[in-house]
Amino acid sequence: MRGVLFAFLGGAFITLQGVANARISQDIGTWQTATITQLTGFIMALLIFLFVRDGNLQMFKKVKPYYLAGGAFAAIIIFSNISAIHRIGVTLTISAVLIAQLGLTFIIDIKGWFGVAKQQMKLPQFIGIGMMVAGVIILGL
């Protein structure tokens, strides 16, 4: 149940961040907004880490270097979301983002990339994706 709660919180905050970033970018620019967002995110994560201390920094050495690039993806995510919100609005942007996430996770699960266990996808999962795509197309009309 906690996993579902965290997923809902994550989704809500992604939306709030996208809307706030789109608004900020109108005043200072998209890449400047991405920079501020990354900086404030780093500061918040650092403060939480210092308070919670639930990890072991020694294990950092065991992380494969290409996985460390994951944080850099956030700059592209922020830029893309801001640009999309300006062009197609919040609802359509978030809908398209969700479909892109789900589509890529399907591929990751099917192929077993990044060390995840391979999953067998069946017709109901593909129907679900198709229904989501149809929903985005209908939203865009």
C-alpha positions in Angstrom: 0.0 0.0 0.0 2.9 2.4 0.8 4.2 1.8 -2.7 0.9 2.9 -4.3 0.9 6.0 -2.0 4.4 6.9 -3.0 3.5 6.4 -6.7 0.5 8.8 -6.3 2.7 11.3 -4.5 5.3 11.1 -7.2 2.8 11.6 -9.9 1.2 14.5 -8.2 4.5 16.2 -7.6 5.7 15.6 -11.2 2.6 17.5 -12.4 3.0 20.3 -9.9 6.7 20.6 -10.8 5.9 20.7 -14.5 3.3 23.4 -14.1 5.5 25.5 -11.8 8.5 25.1 -14.1 6.4 26.2 -17.1 5.3 29.3 -15.3 8.8 30.1 -14.1 10.3 29.6 -17.5 8.1 32.3 -18.9 10.0 34.8 -16.8 13.6 33.5 -16.8 13.9 30.9 -19.6 13.7 27.1 -19.9 17.3 26.1 -19.2 17.5 28.6 -16.4 14.4 27.0 -14.9 15.9 23.6 -15.3 19.0 24.7 -13.5 17.1 26.2 -10.6 14.9 23.1 -10.4 17.9 20.8 -10.4 19.7 22.9 -7.7 16.7 23.1 -5.4 16.1 19.4 -5.9 19.7 18.6 -5.0 19.5 20.8 -1.9 16.2 19.2 -0.8 17.5 15.6 -1.4 20.7 16.5 0.5 18.8 17.8 3.5 16.5 14.8 3.6 19.6 12.5 3.3 21.3 14.3 6.2 18.2 14.0 8.3 17.2 10.4 7.4 20.7 8.8 6.9 19.2 5.6 5.5 22.0 4.8 3.0 25.6 3.9 3.0 27.9 6.2 1.0 30.5 3.4 0.8 28.2 1.5 -1.5 28.4 4.4 -4.0 31.6 2.9 -5.3 29.7 -0.2 -6.4 27.3 1.7 -8.7 28.0 1.2 -12.4 29.2 4.6 -13.8 26.6 4.7 -16.5 23.8 4.5 -13.9 25.1 7.7 -12.4 24.0 9.6 -15.5 20.4 9.0 -14.4 20.4 12.4 -12.6 21.5 14.2 -15.8 18.3 12.9 -17.5 16.4 15.2 -15.2 17.6 18.3 -17.2 16.2 16.8 -20.4 13.0 15.8 -18.6 12.5 19.3 -17.2 13.2 21.0 -20.6 10.9 18.6 -22.4 8.0 18.9 -20.0 8.3 22.7 -19.9 8.4 22.9 -23.7 5.5 20.5 -24.1 3.3 22.3 -21.5 3.8 25.6 -23.4 2.8 24.0 -26.7 0.1 21.4 -25.8 -1.0 22.2 -22.2 -0.7 20.3 -18.9 -3.2 17.5 -19.4 -2.0 16.4 -22.8 1.6 16.7 -21.7 1.2 14.6 -18.6 -0.9 12.0 -20.5 1.8 11.7 -23.2 4.5 11.5 -20.5 2.7 8.6 -18.8 2.3 6.7 -22.1 6.0 7.2 -22.9 7.0 6.0 -19.4 4.7 3.0 -19.6 5.9 2.1 -23.1 9.5 2.3 -22.2 8.9 0.3 -19.0 7.2 -2.4 -21.1 10.4 -2.7 -23.2 12.6 -2.7 -20.1 10.5 -5.4 -18.5 10.3 -7.5 -21.6 14.0 -7.3 -22.4 15.2 -7.4 -18.8 17.4 -4.3 -19.2 19.2 -2.7 -16.2 19.1 -6.0 -14.3 15.4 -6.2 -13.8 13.7 -9.6 -14.0 12.2 -10.3 -17.5 8.4 -10.1 -17.5 6.0 -11.7 -19.8 3.5 -9.2 -21.3 0.2 -10.5 -22.4 -2.7 -9.2 -24.4 -4.4 -7.3 -21.5 -1.3 -5.2 -21.0 -1.1 -4.3 -24.6 -4.9 -3.5 -24.7 -4.3 -1.2 -21.7 -1.6 0.7 -23.5 -3.7 1.0 -26.6 -6.6 2.4 -24.5 -4.3 5.0 -23.0 -3.0 6.0 -26.4 -6.6 6.3 -27.6 -7.4 8.5 -24.6 -4.5 10.9 -25.4 -5.7 11.1 -29.0 -9.2 11.9 -27.8 -7.8 14.5 -25.3 -6.0 16.1 -28.2 -9.1 16.5 -30.4 
